[in-house]
């Protein structure tokens, strides 16, 4: 096996490169997967900028500045993985040590470079087979959750992601100094299965992808520790699942964990209830340890908490959207994921292919931006639940899109109307359950019915990564637009938000591309872009515009005095949902036979009301809806449920 060097503790480079400028340029030509390379710009003062915005043919003489090599080929598939550790974001040397150690565990040849006088690190891995950008994006996000100094931008942009190759000069002084032989990336490469192996290793170490934030599903609440749970009184597990909990974890400990957590969530357990069992329950072995070769190594306390937190959130969301009998098993899950993912991908492709259809900001006309955003949210719910049919009330959609409930209601009606509708209504809303929707059957390749398989399994041989990629893609789009700075009265407006979410974070987009993707008129788009640039949300670069960090939105919202608008409206909508659910529970109790009635000496909570405290009543014994609304707003309902539990 090839020897690998990973001396990331080497002295920071300040000396003269053993390669001349022309030799370093020739090396870049041998390594580059494309015939062009990105070159740093030079300011009028002569200073070399950290902006690689020009393409330079490799068959031309070397530029007078420095250069960065593109990581993907002309098909935008990654030929190299380069983990770029920035000393300004954390301890680059330590994080590079960790990554190098993990690569050694996987027996993968890699080259470590000290990037220059600032103390950064580059770790290069050449891939035996070009790898899809979605796979690389997920690897970058997983690694970032464990390594704070990792700069993920080169790995998130298959079109323009680039890093200075070995021996390339630094823009200040010095050069990228390799700490091993160049043959590690010239003559050796990582096997085709390496990306999946690295993903599994990172997940075992406690890495997790950024969660898509959506409004709580019906029946979900957040406890005082910030963890989700299902509303209701805790009950014991079934005998079967109790045996699984106290039995061996088996060969696939992660599957056993998911099965147990789903059963616990269905039984209305809390995160704290499950966390108390981690030290002793055999079935929770995946939380305590990770697989290393043919044995398991113990995780740190922080890693245990991270693994359990992510798995618990997924289990609660899954059970809330897929009510079951508490056995925590779902044999058809993978088939449903493949079917739903293909259908959603087909709908999104059709919607993206006709940007002009969504070109108006008027919610009352056919094809508004609000309708496209609501369609995206419905697709997200379907991907999260792995169900073709989802229940979606206007308040939840409003919380996830940033639009008001009236606008959402109009958008839903428009999406289900016309000769070529996008969605179909399923059944009718009843009690606490909202209207159900599914994508129109014209997007389906299968048969109709509750058990239909709306896709060929060969379409997605590995459906879970595609489902996760689509989930994050839609969630990111919704999250960029859903902010006070774009949605509140007196803010920059939703059309500005539309431009902001359309612009890339890396690279740039021209005015022609923006007009094509948004359907906005050029003059209007230019006026909105000027506003965004003036407020520091968008940056003008060579070749167009790009959006800046989303964290800037909070500062701008405070400047515009609109901060907190969406949070207040979300709380108001949630109180309305709780109040309606409480009233429906009271109706169910009143229609119940042989119910327990309150007497003068009865306790606060009646034992035949398992989910809700008694509805308040006035002196005449009539239900007092106004008083109930005040109690919900004051948090009484959650305290009553806590007492019941």
C-alpha positions as CSV (number, residue, x, y, z in Angstrom):
1,X,0.0,0.0,0.0
2,X,1.2,3.5,-0.8
3,X,2.8,5.4,2.1
4,X,1.1,8.6,2.9
5,X,2.6,11.6,4.7
6,X,0.4,14.0,6.7
7,X,2.8,16.2,8.7
8,X,0.3,19.1,9.1
9,X,2.4,20.4,12.0
10,X,5.1,21.6,9.6
11,X,6.6,25.0,9.9
12,X,4.6,27.7,8.2
13,X,6.1,28.5,4.7
14,X,8.1,31.7,4.3
15,X,11.0,30.5,2.1
16,X,11.7,30.3,-1.6
17,X,9.9,27.6,-3.6
18,X,12.1,24.9,-5.2
19,X,9.9,25.3,-8.3
20,X,10.3,28.3,-10.5
21,X,7.2,30.3,-11.4
22,X,7.1,28.6,-14.8
23,X,7.6,25.1,-13.3
24,X,4.8,25.6,-10.8
25,X,2.6,26.7,-13.8
26,X,3.5,23.6,-15.7
27,X,2.6,21.4,-12.7
28,X,-0.8,23.0,-12.5
29,X,-1.3,22.1,-16.2
30,X,-0.5,18.5,-15.5
31,X,-2.9,18.3,-12.6
32,X,-5.8,20.4,-13.8
33,X,-9.0,18.5,-14.9
34,X,-9.8,21.5,-17.3
35,X,-7.8,23.3,-19.9
36,X,-8.3,26.6,-18.1
37,X,-7.5,27.8,-14.6
38,X,-8.7,30.7,-12.4
39,X,-6.2,33.6,-12.0
40,X,-6.1,36.2,-9.2
41,X,-6.9,39.8,-10.0
42,X,-4.5,42.7,-9.4
43,X,-5.6,46.0,-7.9
44,X,-4.6,49.4,-9.4
45,X,-2.0,49.7,-6.6
46,X,-0.4,46.5,-7.7
47,X,-1.7,44.4,-4.8
48,X,-2.8,40.9,-5.7
49,X,-6.4,40.4,-4.6
50,X,-7.9,37.2,-3.2
51,X,-10.4,37.2,-6.1
52,X,-10.0,34.5,-8.7
53,X,-12.5,35.9,-11.2
54,X,-10.6,35.4,-14.5
55,X,-10.2,32.2,-16.5
56,X,-6.7,31.7,-18.0
57,X,-5.8,29.0,-20.7
58,X,-3.2,26.6,-19.4
59,X,-1.5,26.6,-22.8
60,X,-0.7,30.3,-22.4
61,X,2.4,31.6,-20.5
62,X,2.0,31.9,-16.7
63,X,0.2,34.9,-15.4
64,X,2.1,37.4,-13.2
65,X,-0.3,36.8,-10.3
66,X,-1.2,33.5,-8.7
67,X,-3.7,30.9,-9.7
68,X,-6.3,28.4,-8.4
69,X,-7.1,25.1,-10.0
70,X,-10.7,24.1,-10.7
71,X,-11.6,20.9,-8.8
72,X,-14.3,19.6,-11.3
73,X,-14.2,18.7,-14.9
74,X,-16.1,20.2,-17.8
75,X,-19.1,18.1,-16.8
76,X,-19.0,19.6,-13.3
77,X,-18.1,16.3,-11.7
78,X,-15.4,16.5,-9.1
79,X,-12.0,15.0,-10.0
80,X,-10.3,16.3,-6.8
81,X,-11.5,16.8,-3.3
82,X,-9.5,19.6,-1.6
83,X,-10.2,20.3,2.0
84,X,-9.3,23.9,2.5
85,X,-8.7,24.8,6.2
86,X,-8.6,28.6,6.9
87,X,-6.6,29.8,9.9
88,X,-9.0,32.8,10.2
89,X,-11.9,30.4,11.0
90,X,-10.3,28.2,13.6
91,X,-7.3,26.0,14.3
92,X,-6.5,25.0,10.7
93,X,-3.5,22.7,11.6
94,X,-5.5,20.8,14.2
95,X,-8.5,20.3,11.9
96,X,-6.2,19.2,9.1
97,X,-4.6,16.7,11.4
98,X,-8.0,15.2,12.1
99,X,-8.9,14.9,8.5
100,X,-5.6,13.4,7.6
101,X,-6.0,10.9,10.4
102,X,-9.4,9.9,9.1
103,X,-8.1,9.5,5.6
104,X,-5.4,7.3,6.9
105,X,-8.0,5.2,8.6
106,X,-9.6,4.7,5.2
107,X,-6.2,4.0,3.6
108,X,-6.7,6.8,1.1
109,X,-3.6,8.5,-0.5
110,X,-3.7,12.2,0.1
111,X,-1.3,15.2,0.0
112,X,-1.2,17.8,2.7
113,X,0.0,21.3,1.8
114,X,0.8,24.3,4.0
115,X,-1.1,26.9,2.0
116,X,1.1,29.9,2.7
117,X,2.3,32.3,5.4
118,X,-1.1,32.6,7.1
119,X,-0.9,29.0,8.3
120,X,-3.8,27.5,6.4
121,X,-3.8,23.9,5.2
122,X,-4.9,22.1,2.0
123,X,-5.5,18.4,1.8
124,X,-5.7,17.0,-1.7
125,X,-7.4,13.7,-2.7
126,X,-7.5,12.6,-6.3
127,X,-10.6,10.6,-7.2
128,X,-10.4,7.5,-9.3
129,X,-13.8,8.2,-10.8
130,X,-15.3,11.7,-11.2
131,X,-17.9,12.2,-8.5
132,X,-21.3,13.9,-8.6
133,X,-21.5,17.4,-7.1
134,X,-24.4,16.5,-4.8
135,X,-22.3,13.7,-3.2
136,X,-19.4,16.1,-2.7
137,X,-21.7,18.8,-1.3
138,X,-22.9,16.5,1.4
139,X,-19.4,15.4,2.3
140,X,-18.3,19.0,2.7
141,X,-21.3,19.8,4.9
142,X,-20.7,16.7,7.0
143,X,-17.0,17.6,7.4
144,X,-17.8,21.2,8.2
145,X,-20.0,20.1,11.2
146,X,-16.8,18.5,12.7
147,X,-14.1,20.8,11.5
148,X,-14.9,24.5,12.1
149,X,-12.0,25.9,10.0
150,X,-13.0,24.1,6.8
151,X,-13.9,26.4,4.0
152,X,-16.6,24.5,2.1
153,X,-17.0,27.0,-0.8
154,X,-14.6,25.2,-3.2
155,X,-16.5,21.9,-2.7
156,X,-20.0,23.4,-3.0
157,X,-19.5,25.0,-6.4
158,X,-18.8,22.5,-9.2
159,X,-18.7,25.2,-11.8
160,X,-16.1,27.6,-10.2
161,X,-14.8,25.9,-7.0
162,X,-11.0,26.2,-7.0
163,X,-8.0,26.0,-4.7
164,X,-4.3,26.9,-5.3
165,X,-2.5,23.7,-6.3
166,X,0.9,22.6,-4.8
167,X,3.7,25.1,-5.3
168,X,1.4,27.8,-6.6
169,X,2.6,31.2,-5.2
170,X,0.7,32.9,-2.4
171,X,-0.7,36.3,-3.1
172,X,1.3,37.8,-0.2
173,X,4.5,35.8,-0.3
174,X,5.6,32.2,0.0
175,X,3.8,29.3,-1.8
176,X,1.7,26.2,-1.2
177,X,4.2,23.9,0.3
178,X,3.4,20.1,-0.1
179,X,4.4,18.0,3.0
180,X,4.8,14.9,0.9
181,X,5.4,13.5,-2.5
182,X,3.4,14.8,-5.5
183,X,3.0,11.2,-6.6
184,X,0.3,10.9,-3.9
185,X,-2.1,12.8,-6.3
186,X,-0.3,12.4,-9.6
187,X,0.1,8.6,-9.6
188,X,-2.4,7.5,-7.0
189,X,-6.1,8.1,-6.4
190,X,-8.9,7.2,-4.0
191,X,-11.1,4.3,-5.1
192,X,-14.7,4.7,-6.4
193,X,-16.2,3.7,-3.1
194,X,-14.2,6.3,-1.1
195,X,-16.9,9.1,-1.0
196,X,-19.4,6.6,0.6
197,X,-16.8,5.3,3.0
198,X,-15.9,8.8,4.1
199,X,-19.5,9.7,4.5
200,X,-20.1,6.7,6.8
201,X,-17.0,7.5,8.8
202,X,-18.0,11.2,9.3
203,X,-21.6,10.2,10.3
204,X,-20.1,7.6,12.8
205,X,-18.0,10.5,14.2
206,X,-21.2,12.4,14.9
207,X,-21.3,14.6,11.8
208,X,-24.7,15.7,10.6
209,X,-26.0,17.7,7.6
210,X,-27.7,21.0,8.3
211,X,-31.3,20.4,9.3
212,X,-34.0,22.0,7.2
213,X,-36.1,24.2,9.5
214,X,-39.8,24.0,9.0
215,X,-42.8,24.7,11.1
216,X,-43.7,21.9,13.5
217,X,-45.9,19.2,12.0
218,X,-49.4,18.8,13.4
219,X,-49.1,17.2,16.8
220,X,-45.5,18.2,17.4
221,X,-44.4,20.5,20.2
222,X,-41.0,21.7,21.4
223,X,-40.1,20.9,25.1
224,X,-38.4,23.3,27.4
225,X,-35.0,21.9,26.4
226,X,-35.6,22.8,22.8
227,X,-36.2,19.2,21.6
228,X,-39.3,18.1,19.6
229,X,-41.8,15.5,20.9
230,X,-45.3,14.5,20.1
231,X,-48.1,16.1,22.1
232,X,-49.8,13.8,24.5
233,X,-49.3,11.7,27.6
234,X,-46.3,9.3,27.7
235,X,-47.2,5.6,27.6
236,X,-45.1,2.5,27.8
237,X,-43.6,0.8,24.8
238,X,-45.2,-2.2,23.4
239,X,-43.9,-5.6,24.6
240,X,-42.2,-6.1,21.2
241,X,-40.4,-2.8,21.2
242,X,-39.5,-3.0,24.9
243,X,-37.8,-6.3,24.0
244,X,-35.9,-4.6,21.2
245,X,-34.9,-1.7,23.5
246,X,-33.4,-4.1,26.0
247,X,-32.0,-6.6,23.4
248,X,-28.8,-6.6,21.4
249,X,-28.3,-3.8,18.8
250,X,-27.4,-6.4,16.1
251,X,-25.1,-5.9,13.1
252,X,-26.8,-2.7,12.0
253,X,-26.9,-0.6,15.2
254,X,-28.0,2.5,13.3
255,X,-31.1,0.8,12.0
256,X,-31.9,-0.6,15.5
257,X,-31.5,3.0,16.9
258,X,-33.9,4.4,14.3
259,X,-36.5,1.7,15.0
260,X,-36.4,2.2,18.8
261,X,-36.5,6.0,18.6
262,X,-39.5,5.9,16.2
263,X,-41.4,3.7,18.7
264,X,-40.4,6.0,21.6
265,X,-41.6,9.1,19.7
266,X,-44.9,7.3,18.9
267,X,-45.3,6.6,22.6
268,X,-45.0,10.4,23.3
269,X,-41.6,10.0,25.0
270,X,-39.4,13.1,25.3
271,X,-35.7,13.5,24.4
272,X,-34.9,13.5,28.1
273,X,-36.6,10.1,28.6
274,X,-34.5,8.6,25.8
275,X,-31.3,10.2,26.9
276,X,-31.6,8.7,30.3
277,X,-31.4,5.2,28.7
278,X,-28.3,5.8,26.7
279,X,-25.8,4.5,29.3
280,X,-27.6,1.2,29.8
281,X,-30.0,0.3,26.9
282,X,-28.3,-2.2,24.6
283,X,-30.3,-1.1,21.5
284,X,-28.8,2.5,21.8
285,X,-25.3,1.2,21.0
286,X,-25.0,3.4,17.9
287,X,-25.3,6.4,20.2
288,X,-22.5,5.2,22.5
289,X,-20.0,3.9,19.9
290,X,-19.1,4.0,16.2
291,X,-17.9,1.3,13.9
292,X,-14.1,1.2,13.3
293,X,-13.2,-1.7,11.1
294,X,-14.4,-4.9,12.8
295,X,-14.9,-3.3,16.2
296,X,-16.7,-0.3,17.7
297,X,-15.0,2.7,19.4
298,X,-16.6,4.7,22.1
299,X,-17.8,8.2,21.2
300,X,-17.2,11.3,23.3
301,X,-20.0,12.8,25.3
302,X,-20.4,15.6,22.8
303,X,-20.6,13.1,19.9
304,X,-23.2,11.1,21.7
305,X,-25.4,14.1,22.3
306,X,-25.0,15.2,18.6
307,X,-25.9,11.7,17.3
308,X,-28.9,11.3,19.6
309,X,-30.2,14.9,18.9
310,X,-30.2,14.4,15.2
311,X,-31.7,10.9,15.2
312,X,-34.4,12.0,17.7
313,X,-35.5,15.0,15.6
314,X,-35.7,12.8,12.5
315,X,-37.7,10.1,14.4
316,X,-40.2,12.6,15.8
317,X,-40.8,14.3,12.5
318,X,-41.1,10.9,10.7
319,X,-43.6,9.6,13.2
320,X,-45.6,12.8,13.1
321,X,-46.0,12.6,9.4
322,X,-46.3,8.8,9.3
323,X,-48.6,7.7,12.1
324,X,-48.0,4.0,13.0
325,X,-48.8,1.5,15.6
326,X,-45.6,2.0,17.6
327,X,-43.6,-0.9,16.2
328,X,-41.0,1.6,14.7
329,X,-40.5,-0.4,11.5
330,X,-41.4,0.4,7.9
331,X,-40.5,-2.1,5.3
332,X,-41.8,-0.1,2.4
333,X,-39.9,3.1,3.3
334,X,-37.1,2.8,0.7
335,X,-39.6,2.1,-2.1
336,X,-41.7,5.1,-1.0
337,X,-38.7,7.3,-0.9
338,X,-37.8,6.4,-4.5
339,X,-41.3,6.9,-5.7
340,X,-41.8,10.3,-4.0
341,X,-38.4,11.5,-4.9
342,X,-38.8,10.8,-8.6
343,X,-42.2,12.5,-8.7
344,X,-41.0,15.6,-6.8
345,X,-37.9,15.8,-9.0
346,X,-40.2,15.7,-12.1
347,X,-42.4,18.5,-10.7
348,X,-39.5,20.7,-9.8
349,X,-37.9,20.2,-13.2
350,X,-41.2,21.1,-14.9
351,X,-41.5,24.2,-12.7
352,X,-37.9,25.3,-13.3
353,X,-38.3,24.8,-17.1
354,X,-41.0,27.5,-17.2
355,X,-39.7,30.5,-15.1
356,X,-42.0,32.8,-17.0
357,X,-45.0,31.0,-15.5
358,X,-44.1,32.3,-12.0
359,X,-43.1,35.8,-13.2
360,X,-45.7,38.0,-11.4
361,X,-45.8,39.2,-7.8
362,X,-49.6,39.5,-7.9
363,X,-50.9,36.6,-5.9
364,X,-54.3,36.8,-7.6
365,X,-53.0,36.1,-11.1
366,X,-52.1,32.7,-12.5
367,X,-48.5,31.8,-11.9
368,X,-47.3,34.1,-9.0
369,X,-44.1,33.8,-7.1
370,X,-46.2,32.9,-4.0
371,X,-47.6,29.9,-5.9
372,X,-44.2,28.6,-6.8
373,X,-43.0,29.0,-3.2
374,X,-46.1,27.1,-1.8
375,X,-45.5,24.4,-4.4
376,X,-41.9,24.1,-3.2
377,X,-43.1,23.8,0.4
378,X,-45.6,21.0,-0.5
379,X,-42.8,19.1,-2.2
380,X,-40.6,19.5,0.8
381,X,-43.3,18.0,3.1
382,X,-43.6,15.1,0.7
383,X,-39.9,14.5,0.7
384,X,-39.7,14.7,4.5
385,X,-42.6,12.3,5.1
386,X,-41.9,10.0,2.1
387,X,-45.6,10.2,1.3
388,X,-47.4,11.3,-1.9
389,X,-50.2,12.7,0.1
390,X,-49.5,15.3,2.8
391,X,-51.6,17.3,5.2
392,X,-50.9,21.0,4.9
393,X,-52.7,23.8,6.7
394,X,-52.3,27.4,5.6
395,X,-50.7,28.5,8.9
396,X,-47.9,25.9,8.6
397,X,-47.3,26.8,5.0
398,X,-47.3,30.5,6.0
399,X,-44.7,29.9,8.6
400,X,-42.5,28.0,6.2
401,X,-42.8,30.3,3.2
402,X,-43.0,33.8,4.9
403,X,-46.3,34.6,3.1
404,X,-49.5,35.4,5.0
405,X,-52.2,32.7,5.4
406,X,-54.5,34.5,3.0
407,X,-51.9,34.6,0.3
408,X,-51.1,30.9,0.9
409,X,-54.8,30.0,0.6
410,X,-55.1,31.8,-2.7
411,X,-52.0,30.1,-4.0
412,X,-53.3,26.7,-3.0
413,X,-56.5,27.2,-4.9
414,X,-54.6,28.4,-7.9
415,X,-52.2,25.4,-7.9
416,X,-55.2,23.1,-7.8
417,X,-57.2,24.9,-10.5
418,X,-57.1,25.2,-14.3
419,X,-56.7,22.7,-17.1
420,X,-53.2,21.7,-16.0
421,X,-53.1,21.8,-12.2
422,X,-50.0,21.2,-10.2
423,X,-51.6,19.6,-7.1
424,X,-54.9,17.8,-6.3
425,X,-57.0,18.0,-3.1
426,X,-57.5,14.7,-1.3
427,X,-60.6,14.3,0.8
428,X,-61.9,17.1,2.9
429,X,-60.6,18.8,6.1
430,X,-62.1,17.4,9.2
431,X,-61.7,18.4,12.9
432,X,-58.1,19.2,13.6
433,X,-56.9,17.7,10.3
434,X,-56.3,20.1,7.5
435,X,-56.8,19.7,3.8
436,X,-54.6,17.0,2.2
437,X,-52.7,17.5,-1.1
438,X,-50.8,15.4,-3.6
439,X,-49.0,16.2,-6.8
440,X,-51.2,15.9,-9.9
441,X,-51.3,12.5,-11.5
442,X,-49.9,13.8,-14.7
443,X,-46.5,13.9,-13.0
444,X,-46.8,10.2,-12.0
445,X,-45.6,7.2,-13.9
446,X,-47.5,4.6,-11.8
447,X,-51.0,3.7,-11.1
448,X,-53.4,5.5,-8.8
449,X,-54.4,4.4,-5.4
450,X,-53.1,4.5,-1.8
451,X,-50.5,1.8,-2.5
452,X,-49.3,3.0,-5.9
453,X,-45.7,3.0,-6.7
454,X,-45.3,6.2,-8.6
455,X,-41.9,5.5,-9.9
456,X,-39.7,2.8,-11.3
457,X,-37.1,1.8,-8.8
458,X,-34.4,1.9,-11.4
459,X,-34.8,5.7,-11.7
460,X,-33.1,6.1,-8.3
461,X,-30.9,3.1,-7.4
462,X,-29.9,5.0,-4.2
463,X,-32.9,7.2,-3.4
464,X,-31.9,8.4,0.0
465,X,-29.1,10.7,-1.0
466,X,-31.2,12.2,-3.8
467,X,-34.1,12.7,-1.3
468,X,-31.8,14.4,1.1
469,X,-30.2,16.6,-1.6
470,X,-33.6,17.8,-2.8
471,X,-34.8,18.4,0.8
472,X,-31.8,20.7,1.5
473,X,-32.1,22.4,-1.9
474,X,-35.8,23.3,-1.3
475,X,-35.2,24.1,2.4
476,X,-32.4,26.5,1.5
477,X,-34.6,28.3,-1.1
478,X,-37.4,28.7,1.4
479,X,-35.1,29.8,4.2
480,X,-33.4,32.5,2.2
481,X,-36.7,34.2,1.4
482,X,-38.3,33.6,4.7
483,X,-37.0,36.5,6.7
484,X,-38.2,39.8,8.2
485,X,-36.0,41.8,5.9
486,X,-38.1,40.6,2.9
487,X,-41.5,39.7,4.3
488,X,-42.4,42.4,6.9
489,X,-44.3,45.6,6.1
490,X,-41.7,48.3,5.5
491,X,-39.0,45.8,4.6
492,X,-37.1,45.5,1.3
493,X,-39.9,43.4,-0.2
494,X,-40.4,39.9,-1.5
495,X,-39.2,40.8,-5.0
496,X,-35.9,41.7,-3.5
497,X,-36.0,38.4,-1.6
498,X,-36.6,36.6,-4.9
499,X,-33.5,38.1,-6.4
500,X,-31.5,37.3,-3.2
501,X,-32.4,33.6,-3.1
502,X,-31.8,33.3,-6.8
503,X,-28.3,34.7,-6.7
504,X,-25.4,32.2,-6.0
505,X,-23.3,32.5,-2.9
506,X,-20.2,31.5,-4.9
507,X,-19.5,32.7,-8.4
508,X,-21.8,35.2,-10.0
509,X,-25.0,35.6,-12.1
510,X,-25.5,38.0,-14.9
511,X,-28.5,40.3,-15.4
512,X,-29.7,38.2,-18.3
513,X,-29.6,35.0,-16.2
514,X,-31.5,36.8,-13.3
515,X,-34.2,38.0,-15.7
516,X,-34.6,34.6,-17.2
517,X,-34.8,32.8,-13.9
518,X,-37.1,35.3,-12.1
519,X,-39.2,36.7,-14.9
520,X,-38.6,40.2,-13.7
521,X,-38.2,43.1,-16.0
522,X,-34.5,44.3,-16.3
523,X,-35.2,47.8,-15.0
524,X,-37.1,46.5,-12.0
525,X,-34.4,43.9,-11.3
526,X,-31.6,46.4,-11.5
527,X,-33.4,48.8,-9.1
528,X,-33.9,46.0,-6.6
529,X,-30.3,44.9,-7.0
530,X,-29.1,48.4,-6.2
531,X,-31.2,48.3,-3.0
532,X,-29.7,45.0,-2.0
533,X,-26.1,46.2,-2.7
534,X,-26.7,49.4,-0.7
535,X,-27.9,47.3,2.3
536,X,-24.9,44.9,2.1
537,X,-26.9,41.8,1.1
538,X,-25.6,41.5,-2.4
539,X,-22.2,42.2,-3.9
540,X,-21.3,43.4,-7.4
541,X,-18.5,41.3,-8.9
542,X,-17.0,40.9,-12.3
543,X,-19.6,38.9,-14.4
544,X,-22.6,39.9,-12.4
545,X,-23.8,39.7,-8.8
546,X,-23.6,37.3,-5.9
547,X,-25.4,37.2,-2.5
548,X,-23.5,37.7,0.7
549,X,-23.9,35.8,4.0
550,X,-27.5,35.3,5.2
551,X,-26.5,36.4,8.7
552,X,-26.4,40.0,7.4
553,X,-30.2,39.9,7.1
554,X,-30.6,40.0,10.9
555,X,-28.6,43.2,11.1
556,X,-30.5,44.9,8.2
557,X,-33.9,43.8,9.7
558,X,-32.9,45.6,12.9
559,X,-31.9,48.7,10.9
560,X,-35.2,48.7,9.1
561,X,-37.0,48.1,12.5
562,X,-38.8,45.0,11.2
563,X,-37.0,42.4,13.3
564,X,-39.3,39.9,15.0
565,X,-42.3,40.3,12.6
566,X,-42.3,36.7,11.3
567,X,-41.7,35.3,14.8
568,X,-44.6,37.2,16.2
569,X,-46.9,36.0,13.4
570,X,-45.7,32.4,13.7
571,X,-46.5,32.5,17.4
572,X,-49.9,33.9,16.7
573,X,-50.6,31.2,14.1
574,X,-49.4,28.5,16.4
575,X,-51.7,29.7,19.2
576,X,-54.6,29.7,16.8
577,X,-53.8,26.1,15.8
578,X,-53.5,25.0,19.5
579,X,-56.8,26.8,20.3
580,X,-58.6,25.0,17.5
581,X,-57.2,21.6,18.5
582,X,-58.2,22.2,22.1
583,X,-61.7,23.1,21.1
584,X,-62.0,20.0,18.8
585,X,-60.7,17.8,21.7
586,X,-63.4,19.3,23.9
587,X,-66.1,18.5,21.4
588,X,-64.8,14.9,21.2
589,X,-65.0,14.7,25.0
590,X,-68.5,16.2,25.1
591,X,-69.7,13.6,22.6
592,X,-68.2,10.8,24.6
593,X,-70.4,8.4,26.5
594,X,-69.9,7.7,30.2
595,X,-67.4,10.5,30.6
596,X,-66.1,11.7,33.9
597,X,-67.6,15.0,34.9
598,X,-66.0,17.6,37.1
599,X,-67.4,18.0,40.6
600,X,-66.6,20.5,43.2
601,X,-63.8,18.4,44.6
602,X,-62.3,17.2,41.2
603,X,-58.6,17.8,40.5
604,X,-57.4,20.3,37.9
605,X,-56.9,17.5,35.3
606,X,-59.6,15.0,34.5
607,X,-58.2,11.4,33.9
608,X,-60.4,10.7,30.8
609,X,-58.8,13.6,28.9
610,X,-55.5,12.0,27.8
611,X,-54.3,14.8,25.5
612,X,-55.8,18.2,26.6
613,X,-56.7,19.8,29.9
614,X,-60.5,20.7,30.3
615,X,-61.7,23.6,28.2
616,X,-62.5,26.7,30.3
617,X,-66.1,27.4,31.0
618,X,-68.0,30.4,32.4
619,X,-70.5,30.7,35.3
620,X,-73.2,29.3,33.0
621,X,-71.1,26.2,32.2
622,X,-70.7,27.3,28.6
623,X,-67.3,27.1,26.9
624,X,-65.5,30.4,27.2
625,X,-63.6,30.7,23.9
626,X,-62.1,34.1,24.7
627,X,-60.7,32.9,28.0
628,X,-59.3,29.8,26.3
629,X,-57.5,32.1,23.8
630,X,-55.9,34.0,26.6
631,X,-54.8,30.8,28.4
632,X,-53.2,29.5,25.2
633,X,-51.3,32.7,24.7
634,X,-50.1,32.6,28.3
635,X,-48.8,29.0,27.8
636,X,-51.4,27.4,30.1
637,X,-52.1,24.6,27.6
638,X,-48.5,23.3,27.6
639,X,-48.4,23.5,31.4
640,X,-51.6,21.5,31.6
641,X,-50.2,18.8,29.4
642,X,-47.0,18.7,31.4
643,X,-49.1,18.1,34.5
644,X,-51.0,15.4,32.7
645,X,-47.8,13.7,31.7
